[in-house]
């Protein structure tokens, strides 16, 4: 670790760059709406209230807005995540009882780096550490269900109340589903080789990082994730813009509205086998809601797609027998359906 005047000077430079970036971000976000309206209706001379004018204005405003929000939230979330490596998460959950362990596991699932490809080694590491099966599942469910991209897009499109409700419902699903799976005592449906493996402890450097290193990792995460999802954002908002401008208001009320009681389970059944990026889906969901679809039905569909992805389920098959896979998908799907009905009831 560096020390002395040179290190202090480097820290000052890093903080200065961060402040400048924050000021530029704030100015860009503040002037975005009047600038895009000027571009759509004054420069391009599109008529206000026309199908094409409203679609173009929607697209020009939402693409940069979502990318700005996405960049800021990924930066902040990555800073938090640098304090929670997979190895540290495993140690924190070790020895936790059912109940408290499920709550802690679900909360750590939000901030711990996790992707489908790391599901198997994480699962084996948790089992090897003696963490109860239900607690392990609370972590595995929370990590993909509460997606940071989905949170950012919900915040940008619907506001903080809906985004907070999304996080709260995701946590509830992960905690309750993990408790139910734990109470069913399904350990016999974990592949036998998992119980015999000794993965050992990996090196954990999460508490040794300097702030320069954490900020550097955050910048790299922003660059990598935005590079991966920007095209999905553009395509999703383009589809959403078409729906926004051309689909009549309340056109979807009969098939996706609150009065259609069957719409929530149908949306989940359609969403489970699909695999899509939240970045491309949420702008479409936003436009569907605007045209009459109920929020609970739309969110249930989105959570089923990003929380029960087919690739992750296939990867988990390496360590779980089919019976446990079926229980896992069934319990989470049922929880998402109940959440969809709850949203439709209270909003």
Phi, psi and omega in degrees: 000134180283151178213172178092186186301323182296318180294320179298317179298320180293320178297318178299318179297318180297315179295321179298315179297322180294318178296317179298316179298321180294320179294315178299318179299314183296316179297315181299318181291323183292319184269001188298310185296309179297326180293316182290326176294320176298318181294316185287315190260339179257310181287309181277348176059038175277147183280132174296136179088348177281158179303310183293318181299314180293323179295314181294318179297318177301314182294312183296327181278317189284326182299304179293327180298312181295320181293323177295313179297319181300315182298314182295315184289322178297320179300310182294317181295322180293322176303314179298318184293336179295344178270353185230084174284165178299321180295318180293321177300318180298319180292321180296327183273343182299129177081001179285142179279160175300142183101280177298319179298320179296317180296313181295319180297317180296320180292320178291332178299333181287321190257351183273134177303127185201137174216172184303322184292339181262005183297315184293307179299325177296315181298313180298318180297320178295314180297317181297331180277358179082014178288130181305149184301318181296323177294319177301317181291327176302320178292312184295332179280316184295322186302310179276328184296316180266086185271131184293329177292316178299319180299314181298316182292320177296320178299316182289326186265329186241345182102173188288332182295314180292320179298318179293321178295323177298313179296316181297317180292322178297317178298317180298316178300313183296318182292309183294316180298320178295319179296316180298314180297322178294320181290337180283349178051064185259022182304331182293346179264011169270137182305139187301324185295337181296320182289341184265352185277147175234099185277340180074170182270131176273161179290136181242111181250015187296330181267356182262353183290143172277167179294328176299319181291322178295318179294320178298316178297322180295317178300316181296322179294317178302312181299314184292314184289316179298322178299325182281326191252353188300323181293322177297320178299313182297314181295314181299317180290328177296316177296316179299323179295321177297316178296318181301318186272329192246337180275128181299147177300140181071011180295331184260004186299324184287328185259336181232012181273178182296330183290338179272088187300331184280353187293327182293305179298325178295319180298320180290317179299324177287323186285328186303310183282351182280158174226113182217165179270132180302328182298325180272337186275320189295321175301326177291316178301319179301315181292324178297318179297319179299331183263013172122347178291144180282151183296319182297318179295315182294317180291323177299318178298314181296316182293326178294320182291312186271341182265338180235056185290141180299317179301318180294321179297318179296319179295319180294338179299338179294334182243348181241141175284159186305325181300318181287327175299315181297316179298315180302308181294319182296314181295315181293319179298318179297318179297320179294320178298314179298322177297319179299315178297321180297316178299316181295331182284320188262345183244000000 
